[in-house]
């Protein structure tokens, strides 16, 4: 079976190199796309799909900046190190359409999983705001900080962040070497309940509070309208032109297709009802990705 991908979204995982090595990094693939490769892919894909540029630390690849306007991408994620070393990158990013910088700061567990000194993050936020750009904090959640949602959001406000996004700790990539500190289903319910409580404290205009799909849809009273598009309405493409269900599942052995002559081909159909995060089920619940293949 080989057919063209007819979904909505495409993530270009453009790079695997980084300026640091965080213990929890989920990236499993290797290699970097060239500027020419990215240009060719965007020229074709932007006419068919919602295309975005992602990777380990895209900000260390300024050759990709010019593509942000083409695909109308307005945000980029960073650990902040390159901003400290070269603040002029913020000028270039803004010139090329970036309006928001998402900064990794794992409040409550940062020193345990990140190689970036948290004292630098305040400076990165100041620089970003000085350049007229919005700041989002990206906070990984595990069993040691999931109860501290209110305190984390309060600290985000004090730091000057405009929004915050919580991401579920996944045992993949570098995190395979870490203890099993991921949340149980009951802890996820408790965490999502706390999210709803804090959203009643802050308006979206003051502090937008988001959570990643890696927590799943929730359960019981905190069940949401979550939908996992992995492999059906979303694919990720790595530098070797392999196709994966999503950025979190971009791991050798999890391929569901390939790119040939500018066309995304799917060779393995994903059985995805959308009500569970497949990455969470595979990494944290010991399910096999093969269980989600239709053929």
C-alpha positions as CSV (number, residue, x, y, z in Angstrom):
1,X,0.0,0.0,0.0
2,X,1.4,3.4,-1.1
3,X,-0.8,6.5,-1.3
4,X,-0.3,10.2,-1.1
5,X,-0.9,11.9,2.2
6,X,-4.2,13.8,2.2
7,X,-4.1,15.2,5.7
8,X,-3.9,18.8,6.9
9,X,-0.6,19.5,8.7
10,X,3.1,18.8,8.0
11,X,5.9,19.4,10.4
12,X,9.4,19.7,8.9
13,X,11.9,18.4,11.5
14,X,14.7,20.4,10.0
15,X,17.6,19.7,12.4
16,X,18.8,17.4,15.1
17,X,21.9,19.4,16.2
18,X,21.7,21.5,19.3
19,X,23.8,23.9,21.4
20,X,23.2,21.8,24.6
21,X,22.0,18.4,25.6
22,X,18.9,18.3,27.9
23,X,18.2,15.1,29.7
24,X,14.5,15.0,28.7
25,X,14.9,15.9,25.0
26,X,12.5,13.7,23.0
27,X,14.3,14.0,19.6
28,X,15.3,10.5,18.3
29,X,16.2,11.2,14.7
30,X,19.5,12.4,13.3
31,X,20.7,14.8,10.6
32,X,20.0,18.3,9.3
33,X,18.1,19.6,6.3
34,X,19.9,21.9,3.9
35,X,18.5,25.3,3.1
36,X,17.9,24.1,-0.4
37,X,15.9,21.1,0.8
38,X,13.7,23.2,3.1
39,X,13.0,25.6,0.2
40,X,12.1,22.8,-2.2
41,X,9.8,21.1,0.4
42,X,8.1,24.4,1.3
43,X,7.5,25.3,-2.3
44,X,5.6,22.1,-2.8
45,X,4.0,21.5,0.6
46,X,2.8,25.0,1.4
47,X,0.3,24.8,-1.5
48,X,-1.3,21.6,0.0
49,X,-0.7,21.6,3.7
50,X,-0.3,23.8,6.8
51,X,3.5,23.5,6.9
52,X,5.7,24.4,9.9
53,X,9.4,24.4,10.7
54,X,10.5,22.5,13.8
55,X,13.6,20.7,15.1
56,X,15.9,20.6,18.1
57,X,17.0,24.2,18.1
58,X,16.0,25.9,14.9
59,X,17.3,29.3,16.0
60,X,20.9,28.1,15.4
61,X,20.0,27.8,11.7
62,X,19.3,31.4,10.6
63,X,19.4,30.1,7.0
64,X,15.8,28.9,7.6
65,X,14.5,32.2,8.9
66,X,13.4,33.5,5.5
67,X,10.9,30.7,5.2
68,X,8.8,31.7,8.1
69,X,6.9,34.4,6.3
70,X,6.3,32.1,3.3
71,X,4.5,29.5,5.5
72,X,3.1,32.2,7.9
73,X,4.8,30.8,10.9
74,X,4.7,33.3,13.7
75,X,6.4,31.4,16.6
76,X,9.6,29.6,17.3
77,X,10.8,27.6,20.3
78,X,14.3,27.9,21.9
79,X,16.2,27.0,25.0
80,X,17.5,30.6,25.1
81,X,21.2,30.1,24.8
82,X,21.6,31.4,21.3
83,X,19.5,34.5,22.2
84,X,22.0,35.3,25.0
85,X,25.0,34.8,22.7
86,X,23.5,36.8,19.8
87,X,20.5,39.0,20.7
88,X,20.5,40.3,17.1
89,X,18.8,37.0,16.1
90,X,15.6,38.5,17.6
91,X,15.7,41.3,15.1
92,X,16.1,38.9,12.2
93,X,13.3,36.6,13.6
94,X,10.9,39.5,13.9
95,X,11.8,40.8,10.5
96,X,10.9,37.4,9.1
97,X,7.5,37.2,10.7
98,X,8.1,35.7,14.2
99,X,5.9,37.3,16.8
100,X,6.4,35.0,19.8
101,X,9.4,33.2,21.3
102,X,8.6,30.0,23.3
103,X,11.2,29.5,25.9
104,X,11.9,26.2,27.7
105,X,11.6,26.7,31.5
106,X,10.5,23.7,33.4
107,X,9.6,25.4,36.7
108,X,10.0,23.1,39.7
109,X,12.1,20.5,37.9
110,X,14.3,22.6,35.6
111,X,17.7,21.8,37.1
112,X,16.9,18.1,37.0
113,X,16.3,17.8,33.3
114,X,17.7,20.9,31.5
115,X,21.3,21.8,30.8
116,X,20.4,25.5,30.6
117,X,21.0,27.7,33.6
118,X,17.6,29.0,34.7
119,X,19.2,32.4,35.6
120,X,19.7,33.0,31.9
121,X,16.0,32.6,31.2
122,X,15.0,35.9,32.9
123,X,17.5,37.7,30.6
124,X,16.1,36.0,27.5
125,X,12.6,37.1,28.5
126,X,13.8,40.6,29.0
127,X,15.5,40.7,25.6
128,X,12.5,39.2,23.8
129,X,10.0,41.7,25.3
130,X,12.5,44.5,24.6
131,X,12.2,43.6,20.9
132,X,8.5,43.8,21.0
133,X,7.8,40.1,20.9
134,X,5.6,37.9,23.0
135,X,6.9,35.2,25.4
136,X,5.5,31.8,26.1
137,X,7.0,29.5,28.7
138,X,7.2,25.8,27.8
139,X,7.0,23.8,31.0
140,X,7.5,20.0,31.1
141,X,5.3,18.3,33.7
142,X,6.2,15.2,35.7
143,X,5.2,13.7,39.0
144,X,7.3,16.2,40.9
145,X,5.7,19.4,39.7
146,X,2.3,18.6,38.4
147,X,0.5,19.7,41.5
148,X,2.1,23.2,41.3
149,X,0.1,24.6,38.4
150,X,-1.0,27.7,40.4
151,X,2.5,28.5,41.6
152,X,4.0,27.9,38.1
153,X,1.5,30.3,36.5
154,X,2.2,32.9,39.1
155,X,5.9,32.7,38.5
156,X,5.3,33.0,34.7
157,X,3.4,36.2,35.3
158,X,6.2,37.6,37.5
159,X,8.7,36.7,34.8
160,X,6.7,38.7,32.2
161,X,5.4,35.8,30.1
162,X,2.3,36.3,28.0
163,X,1.4,32.6,27.9
164,X,2.4,29.2,29.2
165,X,2.2,25.8,27.7
166,X,2.5,22.6,29.8
167,X,4.0,19.5,28.1
168,X,3.7,16.0,29.4
169,X,6.9,14.3,30.3
170,X,7.5,11.5,27.7
171,X,10.0,8.6,28.2
172,X,11.6,8.9,24.8
173,X,14.8,10.2,23.3
174,X,17.3,11.2,26.1
175,X,14.5,10.7,28.7
176,X,14.8,6.9,28.2
177,X,17.8,7.1,30.5
178,X,15.8,8.9,33.2
179,X,13.6,7.4,36.0
180,X,10.0,6.6,35.3
181,X,8.8,10.0,36.5
182,X,5.9,10.4,34.1
183,X,2.3,11.0,35.2
184,X,-0.2,8.2,35.8
185,X,-3.7,8.5,34.4
186,X,-5.0,9.6,37.8
187,X,-2.3,12.2,38.2
188,X,-3.2,13.5,34.7
189,X,-6.8,13.9,35.8
190,X,-5.6,15.9,38.9
191,X,-3.3,18.0,36.7
192,X,-6.0,18.9,34.2
193,X,-8.4,19.7,37.0
194,X,-5.8,22.2,38.3
195,X,-5.4,23.7,34.8
196,X,-9.1,24.4,34.7
197,X,-9.0,26.0,38.1
198,X,-6.1,28.3,37.2
199,X,-7.8,29.3,34.0
200,X,-10.5,30.8,36.1
201,X,-8.0,33.0,37.8
202,X,-6.3,34.5,34.7
203,X,-7.9,35.9,31.6
204,X,-6.4,34.8,28.2
205,X,-5.4,38.4,27.6
206,X,-3.4,38.4,30.8
207,X,-1.9,34.9,30.7
208,X,-3.0,32.3,28.2
209,X,-2.7,28.8,29.7
210,X,-2.3,26.0,27.2
211,X,-1.5,22.3,27.6
212,X,0.0,19.9,25.0
213,X,-1.9,17.1,23.5
214,X,0.5,14.6,25.1
215,X,-1.7,14.5,28.1
216,X,-4.5,13.0,26.1
217,X,-8.2,13.9,26.2
218,X,-8.5,13.6,30.0
219,X,-11.0,11.5,31.9
220,X,-14.4,12.0,33.6
221,X,-15.2,15.6,34.4
222,X,-12.0,16.9,32.9
223,X,-12.4,15.2,29.5
224,X,-11.8,17.8,26.8
225,X,-12.4,18.2,23.1
226,X,-8.8,16.9,22.5
227,X,-8.1,15.2,19.2
228,X,-4.9,13.4,18.3
229,X,-4.2,13.9,14.6
230,X,-1.0,11.8,14.5
231,X,-0.6,10.0,11.2
232,X,-4.0,10.9,9.9
233,X,-4.2,14.7,9.8
234,X,-0.6,15.3,10.9
235,X,2.8,14.0,9.8
236,X,6.4,14.9,10.6
237,X,9.3,14.7,8.1
238,X,12.9,14.2,9.1
239,X,16.1,15.1,7.2
240,X,16.3,11.6,5.7
241,X,12.9,12.3,4.1
242,X,11.1,9.6,6.2
243,X,7.6,10.3,7.3
244,X,6.4,9.8,10.9
245,X,3.0,10.1,12.7
246,X,4.1,13.3,14.6
247,X,7.2,15.1,15.9
248,X,7.2,13.0,19.2
249,X,7.0,9.8,17.2
250,X,9.9,10.7,14.8
251,X,11.9,7.7,15.9
252,X,13.7,5.2,13.6
253,X,11.4,2.2,13.3
254,X,8.3,4.3,13.5
255,X,8.2,5.3,9.9
256,X,4.8,5.4,8.1
257,X,6.0,6.6,4.8
258,X,8.5,8.7,2.8
259,X,8.9,11.7,0.6
260,X,9.6,11.0,-3.1
261,X,9.8,13.7,-5.8
262,X,8.1,16.2,-3.6
263,X,5.2,13.9,-2.7
264,X,4.4,12.6,0.8
265,X,3.6,8.9,0.5
266,X,2.0,6.9,3.3
267,X,2.9,3.2,3.3
268,X,1.3,2.3,6.7
269,X,-2.1,3.5,7.7
270,X,-2.6,4.6,11.3
271,X,-5.6,3.4,13.2
272,X,-6.2,6.5,15.2
273,X,-9.6,7.3,16.7
274,X,-8.1,10.6,18.0
275,X,-9.2,10.3,21.6
276,X,-5.8,9.3,23.0
277,X,-2.3,10.7,22.4
278,X,-0.5,7.9,20.6
279,X,2.9,9.1,21.7
280,X,1.9,8.9,25.3
281,X,0.4,5.5,24.9
282,X,3.6,4.2,23.2
283,X,6.2,5.8,25.4
284,X,4.6,6.0,28.8
285,X,2.1,3.1,28.7
286,X,4.3,0.5,26.9
287,X,2.0,0.0,24.0
288,X,3.5,-0.9,20.6
289,X,3.1,1.6,17.7
290,X,2.5,-1.5,15.5
291,X,-0.8,-1.9,17.3
292,X,-2.0,1.3,15.6
293,X,-1.2,0.1,12.1
294,X,-4.1,-0.9,9.9
295,X,-2.0,-2.8,7.5
